[in-house]
């Protein structure tokens, strides 16, 4: 049982950088979408 838990922790440690890069990429993508959407809303309302 102890070997299984250490193996599981090792797999989580190896997967952590990939999970972090996915979170970073998705947050940047959402930020860009919100920036473009707010720009389109300002343009549609007649603002500068």
C-alpha positions in Angstrom: 0.0 0.0 0.0 2.8 2.4 0.8 4.5 1.8 -2.6 1.2 2.6 -4.4 0.8 5.9 -2.6 4.4 6.9 -3.4 3.9 6.0 -7.0 0.7 8.0 -7.1 2.4 11.0 -5.7 5.2 10.7 -8.2 2.7 10.6 -11.1 1.0 13.7 -9.7 4.3 15.5 -9.4 5.1 14.7 -13.0 1.7 15.9 -14.2 1.8 19.2 -12.3 3.7 21.3 -14.9 1.3 20.2 -17.6 -1.7 21.1 -15.5 -0.1 24.5 -14.7 0.5 25.2 -18.4 -3.1 24.3 -19.3 -4.4 26.6 -16.6 -2.1 29.4 -17.7 -3.0 29.0 -21.4 -6.8 28.9 -20.7 -6.6 32.0 -18.4 -4.7 34.0 -21.0 -7.2 32.9 -23.7 -10.2 34.0 -21.5 -8.5 37.3 -20.8 -8.0 38.0 -24.5 -11.6 37.1 -25.2 -12.9 39.5 -22.5 -10.6 42.2 -23.8 -11.9 41.9 -27.3 -15.5 41.7 -26.1 -15.2 44.8 -24.0 -13.6 46.6 -27.0 -16.5 45.6 -29.2 -19.1 46.7 -26.6 -17.5 50.1 -26.3 -17.4 50.5 -30.1 -21.1 49.5 -30.3 -22.2 51.9 -27.6 -20.4 54.8 -29.4 -17.6 55.2 -26.8 -14.0 55.8 -27.6 
